[in-house]
């Protein structure tokens, strides 16, 4: 049976990032609603963008695993090289998902507000897809209707409550990181700097993902998790700082225009 604490952990891993999305979304919507619409649509584009890129990437990853199992199971220095290649491949799909959402939300009316909101949806999609399925499986286990593999069941049952709550905090940080990345993608897209719009999410994702791999390879598990969370919090803080500065400058310009 999945414990009550574990169930709450799975719920919090979805609920807390949802709250983290609602706060900046409301702030951006309140300012942008005076001149434009489509913020909810931008959230939807972000969620769908994460879903399709993750599904395609996961399918290709499984295909690669069946064809190149020995290469992907490399150890030592080779494992680091493989991890870097995996991070780079994943980053291309992440960039495609974000770029797709930013492109669609700017087809009728150009807006950095909506572009930034795509990132909120993208981060929320990550939490929904990952922990939504795990919560569903946990419920199925408790009602005796789980039909998955023993390995999948054991993975859910062995996940600690503390780890799930840490994951919930990480999901909040991921939402904020994607908000900042989408802001930069949108800014570069609107300025017709298409290459920069693609490179930004690739660089950020590779940095975060590869940092995680290096820490888990060479540091004790607890140390790796703490340091990774600190790195993620730093990137999230930079994202919030960028968006906040832009928002304040936009607010000031509109005040001067109205006066």
C-alpha positions as CSV (number, residue, x, y, z in Angstrom):
1,X,0.0,0.0,0.0
2,X,1.1,3.5,-0.7
3,X,1.1,5.5,2.6
4,X,-0.9,8.6,3.3
5,X,2.3,10.6,3.5
6,X,3.4,9.3,0.1
7,X,0.0,10.1,-1.4
8,X,0.2,13.7,0.0
9,X,3.7,14.0,-1.5
10,X,2.4,13.1,-5.0
11,X,-0.4,15.5,-4.6
12,X,1.9,18.3,-3.4
13,X,4.3,17.6,-6.3
14,X,1.4,18.8,-8.6
15,X,-0.4,21.2,-6.4
16,X,2.6,23.4,-5.3
17,X,3.8,24.1,-8.8
18,X,0.2,24.9,-9.8
19,X,0.1,27.5,-7.1
20,X,3.5,28.7,-8.2
21,X,2.1,29.2,-11.7
22,X,-1.1,31.0,-10.6
23,X,0.8,33.8,-8.8
24,X,3.0,35.1,-11.7
25,X,0.2,34.3,-14.1
26,X,-2.2,36.6,-12.2
27,X,0.3,39.4,-12.0
28,X,1.1,39.2,-15.8
29,X,-2.6,38.8,-16.7
30,X,-3.7,41.8,-14.6
31,X,-1.2,44.0,-16.5
32,X,-1.7,42.5,-20.0
33,X,-5.5,42.2,-19.9
34,X,-5.8,46.0,-20.4
35,X,-4.4,45.7,-23.9
36,X,-4.6,42.0,-25.0
37,X,-6.1,38.6,-24.5
38,X,-5.0,35.0,-24.8
39,X,-3.1,34.4,-21.6
40,X,-5.0,31.2,-20.9
41,X,-4.2,30.0,-24.4
42,X,-0.5,30.7,-23.8
43,X,-0.7,28.4,-20.7
44,X,-2.3,25.8,-22.9
45,X,0.4,26.1,-25.5
46,X,3.0,25.6,-22.9
47,X,1.4,22.5,-21.4
48,X,0.9,21.0,-24.9
49,X,4.4,22.0,-25.9
50,X,5.9,20.0,-23.0
51,X,3.6,17.0,-23.6
52,X,4.4,16.5,-27.2
53,X,8.2,17.1,-27.0
54,X,8.4,14.7,-23.9
55,X,6.4,12.0,-25.6
56,X,8.5,12.1,-28.7
57,X,11.7,12.3,-26.8
58,X,10.7,9.4,-24.5
59,X,9.7,7.2,-27.5
60,X,13.1,7.9,-29.3
61,X,14.9,7.3,-26.0
62,X,13.3,3.8,-25.7
63,X,14.1,3.1,-29.3
64,X,17.7,4.1,-28.7
65,X,17.8,1.9,-25.6
66,X,16.8,-1.2,-27.6
67,X,19.4,-0.4,-30.3
68,X,22.3,0.9,-28.3
69,X,22.0,-0.6,-24.8
70,X,25.7,-1.2,-24.3
71,X,26.5,2.4,-25.3
72,X,23.9,3.9,-23.0
73,X,24.9,1.7,-20.1
74,X,28.5,2.9,-20.2
75,X,30.4,3.5,-17.0
76,X,33.1,5.9,-15.8
77,X,34.2,8.7,-18.2
78,X,32.1,7.2,-21.0
79,X,29.0,7.6,-18.9
80,X,29.6,11.3,-18.5
81,X,30.0,11.7,-22.3
82,X,26.7,9.7,-22.8
83,X,25.0,11.8,-20.2
84,X,26.1,15.0,-22.0
85,X,24.8,13.7,-25.3
86,X,21.5,12.8,-23.7
87,X,21.2,16.2,-22.1
88,X,22.0,17.9,-25.4
89,X,19.4,15.8,-27.2
90,X,16.8,16.5,-24.5
91,X,17.5,20.2,-24.7
92,X,16.8,20.3,-28.4
93,X,13.3,18.9,-27.8
94,X,12.8,21.3,-24.9
95,X,13.8,24.2,-27.1
96,X,11.4,22.9,-29.8
97,X,8.5,22.7,-27.4
98,X,9.1,26.2,-26.0
99,X,9.7,27.7,-29.5
100,X,6.5,26.1,-30.8
101,X,4.4,27.6,-28.0
102,X,6.0,31.0,-28.3
103,X,5.5,31.0,-32.1
104,X,1.8,30.0,-31.8
105,X,1.0,32.6,-29.1
106,X,2.5,35.3,-31.3
107,X,0.8,34.5,-34.6
108,X,-2.1,37.0,-34.3
109,X,-0.7,39.5,-31.9
110,X,2.9,39.9,-30.7
111,X,3.2,39.7,-26.9
112,X,6.0,39.2,-24.5
113,X,3.4,38.7,-21.7
114,X,2.0,35.6,-23.5
115,X,5.4,34.4,-24.5
116,X,6.5,34.4,-20.8
117,X,3.3,32.7,-19.8
118,X,4.1,29.8,-22.2
119,X,7.0,29.0,-19.9
120,X,4.6,28.7,-16.9
121,X,2.5,26.2,-18.8
122,X,5.6,24.3,-19.9
123,X,6.8,23.9,-16.3
124,X,3.3,23.0,-15.2
125,X,3.1,20.4,-18.0
126,X,6.3,18.8,-16.6
127,X,4.7,18.4,-13.1
128,X,1.4,17.1,-14.6
129,X,3.0,14.5,-16.9
130,X,5.5,13.1,-14.4
131,X,3.6,13.2,-11.1
132,X,0.1,12.9,-12.5
133,X,0.9,9.4,-13.8
134,X,2.6,8.5,-10.6
135,X,-0.3,9.7,-8.5
136,X,-2.7,7.7,-10.7
137,X,-0.6,4.6,-10.3
138,X,-0.4,5.1,-6.6
139,X,-4.2,5.3,-6.4
140,X,-4.5,2.1,-8.6
141,X,-2.1,0.3,-6.2
142,X,-4.2,1.2,-3.2
143,X,-7.5,0.0,-4.7
144,X,-5.9,-3.2,-5.9
145,X,-6.3,-2.4,-9.6
146,X,-2.7,-1.8,-10.6
147,X,-1.7,-3.7,-13.8
148,X,1.8,-2.4,-14.4
149,X,5.1,-4.1,-13.9
150,X,6.5,-5.2,-10.5
151,X,9.4,-2.8,-11.0
152,X,7.1,0.2,-11.5
153,X,5.1,-0.8,-8.5
154,X,8.2,-1.2,-6.4
155,X,9.5,2.2,-7.5
156,X,6.3,4.0,-6.4
157,X,6.2,2.1,-3.0
158,X,9.9,2.8,-2.3
159,X,9.7,6.5,-2.9
160,X,10.1,8.3,0.4
161,X,7.7,11.1,1.5
162,X,10.6,13.4,2.1
163,X,11.9,12.9,-1.4
164,X,8.4,13.7,-2.8
165,X,8.2,16.9,-0.9
166,X,11.7,17.9,-2.2
167,X,10.4,17.1,-5.6
168,X,7.5,19.4,-5.0
169,X,9.9,22.3,-4.2
170,X,12.0,21.4,-7.2
171,X,8.9,21.5,-9.4
172,X,8.2,25.1,-8.2
173,X,11.8,26.1,-9.1
174,X,11.4,24.4,-12.5
175,X,8.3,26.4,-13.2
176,X,10.2,29.6,-12.5
177,X,13.1,28.6,-14.6
178,X,11.0,27.8,-17.6
179,X,9.2,31.2,-17.1
180,X,12.5,33.0,-17.4
181,X,13.7,30.8,-20.3
182,X,10.4,31.4,-22.2
183,X,10.8,35.1,-21.5
184,X,14.1,35.1,-23.3
185,X,12.8,32.9,-26.1
186,X,9.9,35.3,-26.6
187,X,12.1,38.4,-26.4
188,X,14.6,37.0,-29.0
189,X,11.8,35.7,-31.2
190,X,10.0,39.1,-31.2
191,X,13.4,40.8,-32.0
192,X,13.8,38.3,-34.9
193,X,16.9,36.7,-33.2
194,X,15.7,33.2,-34.0
195,X,19.0,31.5,-33.4
196,X,19.3,33.0,-29.9
197,X,15.7,32.0,-29.3
198,X,16.7,28.3,-29.9
199,X,20.1,28.4,-28.2
200,X,18.8,29.9,-24.9
201,X,16.8,26.9,-23.7
202,X,19.4,24.5,-25.0
203,X,22.2,26.1,-23.0
204,X,20.1,26.4,-19.8
205,X,18.7,22.9,-20.0
206,X,22.1,21.3,-20.7
207,X,23.7,23.2,-17.8
208,X,21.0,22.1,-15.3
209,X,20.7,18.5,-16.6
210,X,24.4,17.9,-16.9
211,X,25.0,19.5,-13.4
212,X,22.5,17.0,-12.0
213,X,24.3,14.0,-13.8
214,X,27.7,15.1,-12.6
215,X,26.6,15.5,-9.0
216,X,24.8,12.1,-8.9
217,X,27.9,10.5,-10.5
218,X,30.6,11.9,-8.2
219,X,28.8,13.0,-5.0
220,X,26.9,11.2,-2.2
221,X,23.1,11.1,-3.0
222,X,22.1,13.6,-0.2
223,X,24.9,16.1,-1.1
224,X,24.0,15.8,-4.8
225,X,20.4,16.6,-4.2
226,X,21.1,19.6,-1.9
227,X,23.7,21.1,-4.3
228,X,21.4,20.5,-7.3
229,X,18.5,22.3,-5.5
230,X,20.8,25.2,-4.7
231,X,21.9,25.5,-8.4
232,X,18.2,25.2,-9.5
233,X,17.2,27.9,-7.0
234,X,19.9,30.2,-8.3
235,X,18.7,29.8,-11.9
236,X,15.1,30.3,-10.8
237,X,16.1,33.5,-8.9
238,X,17.8,34.9,-12.0
239,X,14.7,34.0,-14.0
240,X,12.4,35.9,-11.6
241,X,14.8,38.8,-11.5
242,X,14.8,39.2,-15.3
243,X,11.0,38.9,-15.6
244,X,10.4,41.2,-12.6
245,X,12.7,43.9,-14.0
246,X,11.0,43.8,-17.4
247,X,7.6,43.8,-15.8
248,X,8.4,46.9,-13.7
249,X,9.9,48.7,-16.7
250,X,6.7,47.9,-18.7
251,X,4.6,49.1,-15.8
252,X,6.5,52.4,-15.6
253,X,6.2,53.0,-19.4
254,X,2.5,52.5,-19.3
255,X,2.1,54.9,-16.3
256,X,4.1,57.6,-18.2
257,X,2.0,57.0,-21.3
258,X,-1.3,57.3,-19.3
259,X,-0.1,60.5,-17.6
